[in-house]
Amino acid sequence: MSDEAEEKILEAGSRCVARNGIRGLRVSDVAKEVGVSNGLIHYHFVDRQGLLTAMLEFVHRRSRDRLAGSPANSPRTK
């Protein structure tokens, strides 16, 4: 699976969690939202817990990258 496809799955998973909460996350909902089979998600993330772990890492990495590029963290010009 390409990095782009994996990112789409993780983004879809994040949207599903935002709508339904972590307890309401279902691999089938993520697969449906992305337009892939459940099997493809299980192949790359093994199980629901693996998908959740990857999603948390993805969201953390994205947040860290956004904060690192924010104006508050940039050197001030005088």
All heavy atoms as a GROMACS GRO file, in nm:
protein
  604
    1MET      N    1   0.085  -0.118   0.000
    1MET     CA    2   0.000   0.000   0.000
    1MET      C    3   0.089   0.123   0.000
    1MET      O    4   0.188   0.129   0.069
    1MET     CB    5  -0.088  -0.001   0.125
    1MET     CG    6  -0.172   0.124   0.139
    1MET     SD    7  -0.267   0.129   0.290
    1MET     CE    8  -0.397   0.019   0.249
    2SER      N    9   0.052   0.219  -0.076
    2SER     CA   10   0.132   0.340  -0.084
    2SER      C   11   0.111   0.426   0.040
    2SER      O   12   0.011   0.411   0.111
    2SER     CB   13   0.093   0.420  -0.208
    2SER     OG   14  -0.036   0.474  -0.194
    3ASP      N   15   0.204   0.516   0.063
    3ASP     CA   16   0.191   0.608   0.176
    3ASP      C   17   0.065   0.692   0.162
    3ASP      O   18  -0.001   0.723   0.260
    3ASP     CB   19   0.314   0.698   0.186
    3ASP     CG   20   0.438   0.624   0.232
    3ASP    OD1   21   0.423   0.516   0.292
    3ASP    OD2   22   0.548   0.674   0.207
    4GLU      N   23   0.033   0.730   0.038
    4GLU     CA   24  -0.086   0.811   0.013
    4GLU      C   25  -0.213   0.735   0.050
    4GLU      O   26  -0.303   0.789   0.114
    4GLU     CB   27  -0.091   0.852  -0.134
    4GLU     CG   28  -0.207   0.944  -0.166
    4GLU     CD   29  -0.207   0.987  -0.312
    4GLU    OE1   30  -0.099   1.005  -0.369
    4GLU    OE2   31  -0.317   1.001  -0.367
    5ALA      N   32  -0.220   0.609   0.013
    5ALA     CA   33  -0.337   0.527   0.046
    5ALA      C   34  -0.347   0.506   0.197
    5ALA      O   35  -0.456   0.514   0.254
    5ALA     CB   36  -0.330   0.393  -0.026
    6GLU      N   37  -0.234   0.482   0.260
    6GLU     CA   38  -0.234   0.463   0.406
    6GLU      C   39  -0.282   0.591   0.474
    6GLU      O   40  -0.361   0.586   0.568
    6GLU     CB   41  -0.095   0.425   0.455
    6GLU     CG   42  -0.090   0.394   0.602
    6GLU     CD   43   0.044   0.340   0.645
    6GLU    OE1   44   0.093   0.245   0.582
    6GLU    OE2   45   0.098   0.395   0.742
    7GLU      N   46  -0.237   0.706   0.425
    7GLU     CA   47  -0.279   0.833   0.483
    7GLU      C   48  -0.430   0.852   0.467
    7GLU      O   49  -0.496   0.899   0.559
    7GLU     CB   50  -0.204   0.948   0.416
    7GLU     CG   51  -0.228   1.081   0.482
    7GLU     CD   52  -0.137   1.190   0.432
    7GLU    OE1   53  -0.015   1.166   0.420
    7GLU    OE2   54  -0.188   1.299   0.405
    8LYS      N   55  -0.485   0.813   0.354
    8LYS     CA   56  -0.629   0.824   0.333
    8LYS      C   57  -0.705   0.737   0.432
    8LYS      O   58  -0.809   0.778   0.485
    8LYS     CB   59  -0.666   0.785   0.190
    8LYS     CG   60  -0.628   0.890   0.089
    8LYS     CD   61  -0.668   0.848  -0.051
    8LYS     CE   62  -0.628   0.954  -0.151
    8LYS     NZ   63  -0.668   0.920  -0.288
    9ILE      N   64  -0.654   0.617   0.458
    9ILE     CA   65  -0.718   0.528   0.556
    9ILE      C   66  -0.712   0.589   0.695
    9ILE      O   67  -0.811   0.590   0.768
    9ILE     CB   68  -0.653   0.388   0.554
    9ILE    CG1   69  -0.688   0.316   0.423
    9ILE    CG2   70  -0.696   0.306   0.674
    9ILE    CD1   71  -0.611   0.188   0.400
   10LEU      N   72  -0.597   0.644   0.731
   10LEU     CA   73  -0.582   0.703   0.864
   10LEU      C   74  -0.668   0.828   0.880
   10LEU      O   75  -0.726   0.851   0.986
   10LEU     CB   76  -0.434   0.733   0.891
   10LEU     CG   77  -0.345   0.608   0.897
   10LEU    CD1   78  -0.198   0.649   0.907
   10LEU    CD2   79  -0.384   0.518   1.012
   11GLU      N   80  -0.679   0.908   0.775
   11GLU     CA   81  -0.766   1.025   0.780
   11GLU      C   82  -0.912   0.982   0.794
   11GLU      O   83  -0.988   1.041   0.872
   11GLU     CB   84  -0.748   1.111   0.655
   11GLU     CG   85  -0.617   1.186   0.653
   11GLU     CD   86  -0.591   1.257   0.522
   11GLU    OE1   87  -0.662   1.231   0.421
   11GLU    OE2   88  -0.499   1.340   0.518
   12ALA      N   89  -0.952   0.881   0.719
   12ALA     CA   90  -1.089   0.830   0.728
   12ALA      C   91  -1.115   0.774   0.868
   12ALA      O   92  -1.222   0.796   0.925
   12ALA     CB   93  -1.114   0.723   0.623
   13GLY      N   94  -1.019   0.704   0.922
   13GLY     CA   95  -1.032   0.651   1.057
   13GLY      C   96  -1.049   0.762   1.159
   13GLY      O   97  -1.132   0.752   1.251
   14SER      N   98  -0.974   0.869   1.141
   14SER     CA   99  -0.986   0.983   1.232
   14SER      C  100  -1.125   1.046   1.223
   14SER      O  101  -1.183   1.084   1.325
   14SER     CB  102  -0.879   1.088   1.198
   14SER     OG  103  -0.750   1.034   1.219
   15ARG      N  104  -1.178   1.057   1.102
   15ARG     CA  105  -1.314   1.111   1.087
   15ARG      C  106  -1.416   1.020   1.154
   15ARG      O  107  -1.510   1.068   1.219
   15ARG     CB  108  -1.347   1.130   0.939
   15ARG     CG  109  -1.274   1.247   0.874
   15ARG     CD  110  -1.328   1.279   0.737
   15ARG     NE  111  -1.317   1.168   0.643
   15ARG     CZ  112  -1.212   1.142   0.568
   15ARG    NH1  113  -1.103   1.218   0.574
   15ARG    NH2  114  -1.212   1.039   0.483
   16CYS      N  115  -1.398   0.889   1.139
   16CYS     CA  116  -1.491   0.793   1.201
   16CYS      C  117  -1.486   0.804   1.353
   16CYS      O  118  -1.590   0.800   1.419
   16CYS     CB  119  -1.459   0.650   1.156
   16CYS     SG  120  -1.500   0.616   0.984
   17VAL      N  121  -1.368   0.820   1.408
   17VAL     CA  122  -1.355   0.836   1.554
   17VAL      C  123  -1.418   0.967   1.597
   17VAL      O  124  -1.486   0.973   1.700
   17VAL     CB  125  -1.207   0.827   1.599
   17VAL    CG1  126  -1.189   0.874   1.742
   17VAL    CG2  127  -1.156   0.685   1.583
   18ALA      N  128  -1.401   1.072   1.520
   18ALA     CA  129  -1.462   1.201   1.554
   18ALA      C  130  -1.614   1.190   1.558
   18ALA      O  131  -1.679   1.251   1.642
   18ALA     CB  132  -1.420   1.308   1.453
   19ARG      N  133  -1.670   1.110   1.468
   19ARG     CA  134  -1.815   1.093   1.462
   19ARG      C  135  -1.868   0.997   1.569
   19ARG      O  136  -1.970   1.022   1.632
   19ARG     CB  137  -1.857   1.038   1.325
   19ARG     CG  138  -1.874   1.140   1.218
   19ARG     CD  139  -1.947   1.082   1.098
   19ARG     NE  140  -1.888   0.961   1.045
   19ARG     CZ  141  -1.795   0.955   0.949
   19ARG    NH1  142  -1.750   1.066   0.895
   19ARG    NH2  143  -1.748   0.840   0.909
   20ASN      N  144  -1.798   0.884   1.587
   20ASN     CA  145  -1.851   0.774   1.667
   20ASN      C  146  -1.775   0.744   1.796
   20ASN      O  147  -1.816   0.657   1.872
   20ASN     CB  148  -1.855   0.645   1.583
   20ASN     CG  149  -1.931   0.663   1.455
   20ASN    OD1  150  -2.037   0.725   1.453
   20ASN    ND2  151  -1.877   0.613   1.345
   21GLY      N  152  -1.663   0.811   1.817
   21GLY     CA  153  -1.580   0.782   1.933
   21GLY      C  154  -1.492   0.659   1.910
   21GLY      O  155  -1.515   0.582   1.816
   22ILE      N  156  -1.393   0.642   1.995
   22ILE     CA  157  -1.301   0.529   1.980
   22ILE      C  158  -1.373   0.396   1.994
   22ILE      O  159  -1.350   0.303   1.919
   22ILE     CB  160  -1.184   0.541   2.080
   22ILE    CG1  161  -1.092   0.656   2.039
   22ILE    CG2  162  -1.105   0.411   2.088
   22ILE    CD1  163  -0.978   0.683   2.133
   23ARG      N  164  -1.463   0.389   2.090
   23ARG     CA  165  -1.536   0.263   2.110
   23ARG      C  166  -1.626   0.229   1.992
   23ARG      O  167  -1.659   0.114   1.970
   23ARG     CB  168  -1.618   0.269   2.237
   23ARG     CG  169  -1.531   0.265   2.360
   23ARG     CD  170  -1.614   0.264   2.485
   23ARG     NE  171  -1.526   0.266   2.599
   23ARG     CZ  172  -1.559   0.217   2.716
   23ARG    NH1  173  -1.678   0.165   2.736
   23ARG    NH2  174  -1.473   0.223   2.815
   24GLY      N  175  -1.668   0.333   1.917
   24GLY     CA  176  -1.755   0.311   1.803
   24GLY      C  177  -1.682   0.288   1.672
   24GLY      O  178  -1.745   0.271   1.568
   25LEU      N  179  -1.547   0.288   1.678
   25LEU     CA  180  -1.470   0.267   1.556
   25LEU      C  181  -1.485   0.125   1.505
   25LEU      O  182  -1.464   0.029   1.580
   25LEU     CB  183  -1.321   0.295   1.580
   25LEU     CG  184  -1.231   0.274   1.459
   25LEU    CD1  185  -1.259   0.378   1.352
   25LEU    CD2  186  -1.085   0.276   1.499
   26ARG      N  187  -1.524   0.112   1.380
   26ARG     CA  188  -1.534  -0.019   1.315
   26ARG      C  189  -1.452  -0.015   1.187
   26ARG      O  190  -1.461   0.080   1.109
   26ARG     CB  191  -1.679  -0.051   1.282
   26ARG     CG  192  -1.763  -0.071   1.406
   26ARG     CD  193  -1.908  -0.097   1.382
   26ARG     NE  194  -1.939  -0.135   1.245
   26ARG     CZ  195  -2.061  -0.162   1.202
   26ARG    NH1  196  -2.162  -0.156   1.284
   26ARG    NH2  197  -2.082  -0.195   1.077
   27VAL      N  198  -1.371  -0.117   1.169
   27VAL     CA  199  -1.289  -0.126   1.048
   27VAL      C  200  -1.376  -0.119   0.925
   27VAL      O  201  -1.341  -0.055   0.825
   27VAL     CB  202  -1.203  -0.256   1.050
   27VAL    CG1  203  -1.134  -0.277   0.917
   27VAL    CG2  204  -1.100  -0.249   1.163
   28SER      N  205  -1.493  -0.179   0.930
   28SER     CA  206  -1.582  -0.178   0.814
   28SER      C  207  -1.627  -0.037   0.779
   28SER      O  208  -1.642  -0.004   0.660
   28SER     CB  209  -1.703  -0.269   0.838
   28SER     OG  210  -1.777  -0.226   0.951
   29ASP      N  211  -1.647   0.049   0.878
   29ASP     CA  212  -1.685   0.188   0.852
   29ASP      C  213  -1.571   0.264   0.784
   29ASP      O  214  -1.593   0.342   0.691
   29ASP     CB  215  -1.723   0.261   0.981
   29ASP     CG  216  -1.851   0.208   1.043
   29ASP    OD1  217  -1.932   0.146   0.970
   29ASP    OD2  218  -1.871   0.229   1.164
   30VAL      N  219  -1.449   0.240   0.831
   30VAL     CA  220  -1.332   0.305   0.771
   30VAL      C  221  -1.316   0.257   0.627
   30VAL      O  222  -1.296   0.338   0.536
   30VAL     CB  223  -1.204   0.276   0.854
   30VAL    CG1  224  -1.082   0.337   0.786
   30VAL    CG2  225  -1.220   0.328   0.996
   31ALA      N  226  -1.327   0.127   0.607
   31ALA     CA  227  -1.313   0.071   0.472
   31ALA      C  228  -1.417   0.130   0.378
   31ALA      O  229  -1.386   0.167   0.264
   31ALA     CB  230  -1.325  -0.081   0.477
   32LYS      N  231  -1.539   0.140   0.426
   32LYS     CA  232  -1.647   0.195   0.344
   32LYS      C  233  -1.619   0.340   0.308
   32LYS      O  234  -1.639   0.381   0.193
   32LYS     CB  235  -1.779   0.183   0.420
   32LYS     CG  236  -1.901   0.215   0.340
   32LYS     CD  237  -2.025   0.189   0.424
   32LYS     CE  238  -2.150   0.190   0.340
   32LYS     NZ  239  -2.269   0.159   0.422
   33GLU      N  240  -1.572   0.417   0.403
   33GLU     CA  241  -1.545   0.559   0.378
   33GLU      C  242  -1.432   0.578   0.277
   33GLU      O  243  -1.436   0.670   0.196
   33GLU     CB  244  -1.511   0.629   0.510
   33GLU     CG  245  -1.493   0.777   0.491
   33GLU     CD  246  -1.525   0.858   0.614
   33GLU    OE1  247  -1.605   0.815   0.699
   33GLU    OE2  248  -1.470   0.968   0.623
   34VAL      N  249  -1.332   0.491   0.282
   34VAL     CA  250  -1.219   0.503   0.190
   34VAL      C  251  -1.249   0.437   0.055
   34VAL      O  252  -1.193   0.475  -0.047
   34VAL     CB  253  -1.092   0.440   0.252
   34VAL    CG1  254  -0.974   0.447   0.158
   34VAL    CG2  255  -1.056   0.507   0.382
   35GLY      N  256  -1.338   0.338   0.058
   35GLY     CA  257  -1.370   0.266  -0.065
   35GLY      C  258  -1.277   0.149  -0.090
   35GLY      O  259  -1.245   0.117  -0.205
   36VAL      N  260  -1.233   0.086   0.019
   36VAL     CA  261  -1.148  -0.033   0.008
   36VAL      C  262  -1.214  -0.146   0.086
   36VAL      O  263  -1.311  -0.125   0.158
   36VAL     CB  264  -1.004  -0.007   0.062
   36VAL    CG1  265  -0.935   0.102  -0.018
   36VAL    CG2  266  -1.004   0.026   0.209
   37SER      N  267  -1.160  -0.265   0.073
   37SER     CA  268  -1.215  -0.380   0.144
   37SER      C  269  -1.164  -0.384   0.289
   37SER      O  270  -1.058  -0.329   0.320
   37SER     CB  271  -1.176  -0.510   0.075
   37SER     OG  272  -1.036  -0.532   0.088
   38ASN      N  273  -1.242  -0.448   0.375
   38ASN     CA  274  -1.198  -0.470   0.513
   38ASN      C  275  -1.065  -0.545   0.514
   38ASN      O  276  -0.977  -0.516   0.596
   38ASN     CB  277  -1.300  -0.553   0.590
   38ASN     CG  278  -1.429  -0.480   0.618
   38ASN    OD1  279  -1.446  -0.365   0.579
   38ASN    ND2  280  -1.520  -0.548   0.684
   39GLY      N  281  -1.053  -0.641   0.425
   39GLY     CA  282  -0.932  -0.723   0.419
   39GLY      C  283  -0.807  -0.641   0.394
   39GLY      O  284  -0.701  -0.670   0.449
   40LEU      N  285  -0.820  -0.538   0.310
   40LEU     CA  286  -0.703  -0.454   0.281
   40LEU      C  287  -0.658  -0.380   0.407
   40LEU      O  288  -0.539  -0.371   0.435
   40LEU     CB  289  -0.735  -0.354   0.170
   40LEU     CG  290  -0.617  -0.268   0.126
   40LEU    CD1  291  -0.511  -0.354   0.059
   40LEU    CD2  292  -0.663  -0.160   0.031
   41ILE      N  293  -0.753  -0.331   0.483
   41ILE     CA  294  -0.716  -0.262   0.608
   41ILE      C  295  -0.654  -0.361   0.707
   41ILE      O  296  -0.551  -0.333   0.767
   41ILE     CB  297  -0.839  -0.190   0.667
   41ILE    CG1  298  -0.878  -0.075   0.574
   41ILE    CG2  299  -0.808  -0.138   0.808
   41ILE    CD1  300  -1.001   0.001   0.613
   42HIS      N  301  -0.714  -0.479   0.720
   42HIS     CA  302  -0.659  -0.580   0.811
   42HIS      C  303  -0.521  -0.628   0.765
   42HIS      O  304  -0.435  -0.659   0.848
   42HIS     CB  305  -0.754  -0.699   0.824
   42HIS     CG  306  -0.870  -0.672   0.914
   42HIS    ND1  307  -0.857  -0.661   1.050
   42HIS    CD2  308  -1.000  -0.651   0.887
   42HIS    CE1  309  -0.974  -0.636   1.104
   42HIS    NE2  310  -1.064  -0.629   1.006
   43TYR      N  311  -0.498  -0.632   0.638
   43TYR     CA  312  -0.368  -0.674   0.585
   43TYR      C  313  -0.258  -0.576   0.630
   43TYR      O  314  -0.150  -0.618   0.669
   43TYR     CB  315  -0.372  -0.681   0.432
   43TYR     CG  316  -0.240  -0.716   0.371
   43TYR    CD1  317  -0.196  -0.848   0.370
   43TYR    CD2  318  -0.158  -0.619   0.316
   43TYR    CE1  319  -0.073  -0.882   0.314
   43TYR    CE2  320  -0.036  -0.650   0.260
   43TYR     CZ  321   0.006  -0.782   0.260
   43TYR     OH  322   0.127  -0.814   0.204
   44HIS      N  323  -0.289  -0.448   0.627
   44HIS     CA  324  -0.187  -0.348   0.659
   44HIS      C  325  -0.182  -0.309   0.806
   44HIS      O  326  -0.077  -0.269   0.855
   44HIS     CB  327  -0.208  -0.224   0.573
   44HIS     CG  328  -0.175  -0.250   0.430
   44HIS    ND1  329  -0.046  -0.257   0.384
   44HIS    CD2  330  -0.254  -0.276   0.324
   44HIS    CE1  331  -0.047  -0.284   0.256
   44HIS    NE2  332  -0.172  -0.296   0.217
   45PHE      N  333  -0.292  -0.322   0.876
   45PHE     CA  334  -0.295  -0.280   1.016
   45PHE      C  335  -0.324  -0.396   1.111
   45PHE      O  336  -0.338  -0.374   1.230
   45PHE     CB  337  -0.400  -0.169   1.036
   45PHE     CG  338  -0.366  -0.044   0.959
   45PHE    CD1  339  -0.431  -0.014   0.841
   45PHE    CD2  340  -0.268   0.043   1.004
   45PHE    CE1  341  -0.401   0.102   0.770
   45PHE    CE2  342  -0.236   0.158   0.934
   45PHE     CZ  343  -0.304   0.186   0.816
   46VAL      N  344  -0.335  -0.515   1.062
   46VAL     CA  345  -0.357  -0.639   1.134
   46VAL      C  346  -0.495  -0.647   1.201
   46VAL      O  347  -0.571  -0.737   1.173
   46VAL     CB  348  -0.246  -0.668   1.238
   46VAL    CG1  349  -0.269  -0.799   1.308
   46VAL    CG2  350  -0.109  -0.665   1.173
   47ASP      N  351  -0.526  -0.549   1.287
   47ASP     CA  352  -0.655  -0.552   1.356
   47ASP      C  353  -0.696  -0.410   1.394
   47ASP      O  354  -0.626  -0.313   1.363
   47ASP     CB  355  -0.650  -0.643   1.480
   47ASP     CG  356  -0.543  -0.601   1.581
   47ASP    OD1  357  -0.488  -0.490   1.570
   47ASP    OD2  358  -0.514  -0.680   1.671
   48ARG      N  359  -0.807  -0.400   1.460
   48ARG     CA  360  -0.860  -0.270   1.499
   48ARG      C  361  -0.761  -0.195   1.588
   48ARG      O  362  -0.742  -0.075   1.575
   48ARG     CB  363  -0.993  -0.292   1.573
   48ARG     CG  364  -1.061  -0.166   1.619
   48ARG     CD  365  -1.193  -0.202   1.691
   48ARG     NE  366  -1.256  -0.086   1.746
   48ARG     CZ  367  -1.226  -0.034   1.865
   48ARG    NH1  368  -1.136  -0.092   1.942
   48ARG    NH2  369  -1.288   0.074   1.908
   49GLN      N  370  -0.698  -0.266   1.680
   49GLN     CA  371  -0.601  -0.203   1.769
   49GLN      C  372  -0.482  -0.149   1.691
   49GLN      O  373  -0.433  -0.040   1.720
   49GLN     CB  374  -0.554  -0.302   1.876
   49GLN     CG  375  -0.464  -0.239   1.981
   49GLN     CD  376  -0.534  -0.132   2.060
   49GLN    OE1  377  -0.648  -0.148   2.102
   49GLN    NE2  378  -0.468  -0.020   2.081
   50GLY      N  379  -0.436  -0.222   1.592
   50GLY     CA  380  -0.326  -0.175   1.508
   50GLY      C  381  -0.365  -0.050   1.431
   50GLY      O  382  -0.284   0.043   1.416
   51LEU      N  383  -0.488  -0.046   1.382
   51LEU     CA  384  -0.538   0.073   1.312
   51LEU      C  385  -0.544   0.191   1.409
   51LEU      O  386  -0.500   0.301   1.375
   51LEU     CB  387  -0.676   0.044   1.251
   51LEU     CG  388  -0.745   0.162   1.183
   51LEU    CD1  389  -0.662   0.216   1.068
   51LEU    CD2  390  -0.884   0.119   1.134
   52LEU      N  391  -0.597   0.168   1.528
   52LEU     CA  392  -0.605   0.276   1.628
   52LEU      C  393  -0.466   0.329   1.664
   52LEU      O  394  -0.446   0.451   1.673
   52LEU     CB  395  -0.674   0.226   1.755
   52LEU     CG  396  -0.825   0.233   1.756
   52LEU    CD1  397  -0.880   0.159   1.877
   52LEU    CD2  398  -0.873   0.376   1.756
   53THR      N  399  -0.372   0.241   1.684
   53THR     CA  400  -0.235   0.282   1.718
   53THR      C  401  -0.176   0.367   1.605
   53THR      O  402  -0.118   0.472   1.629
   53THR     CB  403  -0.147   0.159   1.745
   53THR    OG1  404  -0.202   0.088   1.856
   53THR    CG2  405  -0.004   0.199   1.777
   54ALA      N  406  -0.192   0.321   1.482
   54ALA     CA  407  -0.141   0.396   1.366
   54ALA      C  408  -0.210   0.531   1.354
   54ALA      O  409  -0.147   0.632   1.321
   54ALA     CB  410  -0.160   0.314   1.239
   55MET      N  411  -0.340   0.536   1.383
   55MET     CA  412  -0.413   0.662   1.377
   55MET      C  413  -0.362   0.760   1.482
   55MET      O  414  -0.343   0.879   1.452
   55MET     CB  415  -0.563   0.637   1.398
   55MET     CG  416  -0.631   0.576   1.280
   55MET     SD  417  -0.800   0.521   1.314
   55MET     CE  418  -0.864   0.649   1.416
   56LEU      N  419  -0.339   0.714   1.602
   56LEU     CA  420  -0.288   0.802   1.708
   56LEU      C  421  -0.150   0.856   1.672
   56LEU      O  422  -0.122   0.974   1.691
   56LEU     CB  423  -0.284   0.728   1.842
   56LEU     CG  424  -0.420   0.699   1.904
   56LEU    CD1  425  -0.405   0.609   2.026
   56LEU    CD2  426  -0.491   0.828   1.941
   57GLU      N  427  -0.065   0.770   1.618
   57GLU     CA  428   0.068   0.814   1.576
   57GLU      C  429   0.057   0.916   1.462
   57GLU      O  430   0.129   1.016   1.460
   57GLU     CB  431   0.152   0.694   1.532
   57GLU     CG  432   0.190   0.605   1.648
   57GLU     CD  433   0.252   0.474   1.604
   57GLU    OE1  434   0.256   0.444   1.482
   57GLU    OE2  435   0.297   0.399   1.693
   58PHE      N  436  -0.034   0.892   1.370
   58PHE     CA  437  -0.056   0.981   1.255
   58PHE      C  438  -0.103   1.119   1.304
   58PHE      O  439  -0.050   1.222   1.262
   58PHE     CB  440  -0.158   0.917   1.162
   58PHE     CG  441  -0.202   1.004   1.048
   58PHE    CD1  442  -0.120   1.025   0.940
   58PHE    CD2  443  -0.328   1.062   1.048
   58PHE    CE1  444  -0.161   1.104   0.833
   58PHE    CE2  445  -0.371   1.140   0.943
   58PHE     CZ  446  -0.287   1.161   0.835
   59VAL      N  447  -0.202   1.121   1.392
   59VAL     CA  448  -0.255   1.247   1.442
   59VAL      C  449  -0.148   1.321   1.523
   59VAL      O  450  -0.132   1.443   1.510
   59VAL     CB  451  -0.382   1.223   1.526
   59VAL    CG1  452  -0.425   1.349   1.600
   59VAL    CG2  453  -0.495   1.174   1.436
   60HIS      N  454  -0.073   1.249   1.603
   60HIS     CA  455   0.034   1.311   1.681
   60HIS      C  456   0.140   1.372   1.590
   60HIS      O  457   0.182   1.486   1.609
   60HIS     CB  458   0.098   1.207   1.775
   60HIS     CG  459   0.212   1.262   1.853
   60HIS    ND1  460   0.342   1.243   1.817
   60HIS    CD2  461   0.213   1.338   1.966
   60HIS    CE1  462   0.420   1.305   1.903
   60HIS    NE2  463   0.345   1.362   1.994
   61ARG      N  464   0.183   1.297   1.490
   61ARG     CA  465   0.285   1.344   1.396
   61ARG      C  466   0.235   1.469   1.321
   61ARG      O  467   0.306   1.567   1.307
   61ARG     CB  468   0.321   1.232   1.300
   61ARG     CG  469   0.437   1.260   1.208
   61ARG     CD  470   0.480   1.136   1.129
   61ARG     NE  471   0.371   1.070   1.061
   61ARG     CZ  472   0.320   0.950   1.094
   61ARG    NH1  473   0.368   0.883   1.197
   61ARG    NH2  474   0.222   0.897   1.026
   62ARG      N  475   0.110   1.463   1.276
   62ARG     CA  476   0.054   1.576   1.201
   62ARG      C  477   0.044   1.700   1.291
   62ARG      O  478   0.078   1.810   1.249
   62ARG     CB  479  -0.084   1.539   1.148
   62ARG     CG  480  -0.148   1.652   1.072
   62ARG     CD  481  -0.282   1.612   1.020
   62ARG     NE  482  -0.263   1.557   0.887
   62ARG     CZ  483  -0.360   1.511   0.812
   62ARG    NH1  484  -0.483   1.509   0.857
   62ARG    NH2  485  -0.337   1.464   0.692
   63SER      N  486   0.001   1.682   1.414
   63SER     CA  487  -0.009   1.795   1.507
   63SER      C  488   0.128   1.854   1.537
   63SER      O  489   0.145   1.976   1.539
   63SER     CB  490  -0.075   1.751   1.639
   63SER     OG  491  -0.206   1.708   1.615
   64ARG      N  492   0.224   1.767   1.560
   64ARG     CA  493   0.361   1.813   1.587
   64ARG      C  494   0.416   1.891   1.470
   64ARG      O  495   0.475   1.998   1.486
   64ARG     CB  496   0.450   1.692   1.619
   64ARG     CG  497   0.592   1.730   1.658
   64ARG     CD  498   0.684   1.611   1.664
   64ARG     NE  499   0.693   1.555   1.530
   64ARG     CZ  500   0.692   1.425   1.501
   64ARG    NH1  501   0.683   1.336   1.597
   64ARG    NH2  502   0.700   1.383   1.377
   65ASP      N  503   0.393   1.841   1.348
   65ASP     CA  504   0.442   1.910   1.229
   65ASP      C  505   0.375   2.045   1.211
   65ASP      O  506   0.439   2.142   1.172
   65ASP     CB  507   0.420   1.823   1.105
   65ASP     CG  508   0.507   1.699   1.103
   65ASP    OD1  509   0.602   1.690   1.186
   65ASP    OD2  510   0.480   1.609   1.021
   66ARG      N  511   0.245   2.052   1.239
   66ARG     CA  512   0.174   2.179   1.228
   66ARG      C  513   0.225   2.279   1.331
   66ARG      O  514   0.241   2.396   1.301
   66ARG     CB  515   0.024   2.158   1.244
   66ARG     CG  516  -0.038   2.096   1.121
   66ARG     CD  517  -0.187   2.081   1.137
   66ARG     NE  518  -0.243   2.020   1.018
   66ARG     CZ  519  -0.364   1.970   1.011
   66ARG    NH1  520  -0.443   1.973   1.117
   66ARG    NH2  521  -0.409   1.916   0.900
   67LEU      N  522   0.247   2.232   1.453
   67LEU     CA  523   0.297   2.322   1.557
   67LEU      C  524   0.438   2.370   1.525
   67LEU      O  525   0.472   2.486   1.549
   67LEU     CB  526   0.296   2.253   1.693
   67LEU     CG  527   0.157   2.236   1.755
   67LEU    CD1  528   0.168   2.150   1.880
   67LEU    CD2  529   0.096   2.370   1.786
   68ALA      N  530   0.520   2.283   1.471
   68ALA     CA  531   0.658   2.320   1.437
   68ALA      C  532   0.660   2.428   1.330
   68ALA      O  533   0.750   2.511   1.326
   68ALA     CB  534   0.735   2.198   1.391
   69GLY      N  535   0.559   2.430   1.245
   69GLY     CA  536   0.554   2.529   1.137
   69GLY      C  537   0.469   2.649   1.169
   69GLY      O  538   0.450   2.737   1.087
   70SER      N  539   0.417   2.657   1.292
   70SER     CA  540   0.329   2.768   1.326
   70SER      C  541   0.409   2.896   1.348
   70SER      O  542   0.525   2.891   1.389
   70SER     CB  543   0.247   2.736   1.451
   70SER     OG  544   0.330   2.738   1.566
   71PRO      N  545   0.347   3.011   1.324
   71PRO     CA  546   0.417   3.139   1.342
   71PRO      C  547   0.466   3.158   1.486
   71PRO      O  548   0.568   3.223   1.507
   71PRO     CB  549   0.310   3.243   1.309
   71PRO     CG  550   0.213   3.172   1.223
   71PRO     CD  551   0.215   3.028   1.269
   72ALA      N  552   0.397   3.101   1.583
   72ALA     CA  553   0.440   3.117   1.723
   72ALA      C  554   0.577   3.053   1.748
   72ALA      O  555   0.647   3.092   1.839
   72ALA     CB  556   0.337   3.053   1.816
   73ASN      N  557   0.613   2.955   1.666
   73ASN     CA  558   0.741   2.886   1.683
   73ASN      C  559   0.849   2.938   1.587
   73ASN      O  560   0.960   2.888   1.587
   73ASN     CB  561   0.724   2.736   1.666
   73ASN     CG  562   0.642   2.677   1.777
   73ASN    OD1  563   0.647   2.724   1.889
   73ASN    ND2  564   0.565   2.575   1.747
   74SER      N  565   0.814   3.037   1.507
   74SER     CA  566   0.910   3.092   1.413
   74SER      C  567   0.989   3.202   1.480
   74SER      O  568   0.938   3.274   1.567
   74SER     CB  569   0.838   3.151   1.291
   74SER     OG  570   0.764   3.050   1.227
   75PRO      N  571   1.116   3.220   1.437
   75PRO     CA  572   1.193   3.331   1.494
   75PRO      C  573   1.128   3.464   1.458
   75PRO      O  574   1.077   3.480   1.347
   75PRO     CB  575   1.331   3.318   1.429
   75PRO     CG  576   1.330   3.194   1.349
   75PRO     CD  577   1.190   3.143   1.343
   76ARG      N  578   1.127   3.554   1.550
   76ARG     CA  579   1.065   3.684   1.524
   76ARG      C  580   1.162   3.773   1.450
   76ARG      O  581   1.281   3.775   1.476
   76ARG     CB  582   1.026   3.751   1.656
   76ARG     CG  583   0.916   3.676   1.724
   76ARG     CD  584   0.869   3.748   1.844
   76ARG     NE  585   0.762   3.669   1.905
   76ARG     CZ  586   0.701   3.701   2.014
   76ARG    NH1  587   0.734   3.812   2.077
   76ARG    NH2  588   0.607   3.626   2.063
   77THR      N  589   1.105   3.845   1.356
   77THR     CA  590   1.187   3.941   1.282
   77THR      C  591   1.164   4.079   1.340
   77THR      O  592   1.054   4.112   1.385
   77THR     CB  593   1.150   3.941   1.132
   77THR    OG1  594   1.011   3.968   1.120
   77THR    CG2  595   1.184   3.807   1.070
   78LYS      N  596   1.268   4.160   1.342
   78LYS     CA  597   1.256   4.295   1.399
   78LYS      C  598   1.271   4.396   1.291
   78LYS      O  599   1.330   4.383   1.195
   78LYS     CB  600   1.362   4.316   1.507
   78LYS     CG  601   1.336   4.228   1.626
   78LYS     CD  602   1.436   4.260   1.734
   78LYS     CE  603   1.407   4.171   1.853
   78LYS     NZ  604   1.489   4.198   1.965
   0.00000   0.00000   0.00000
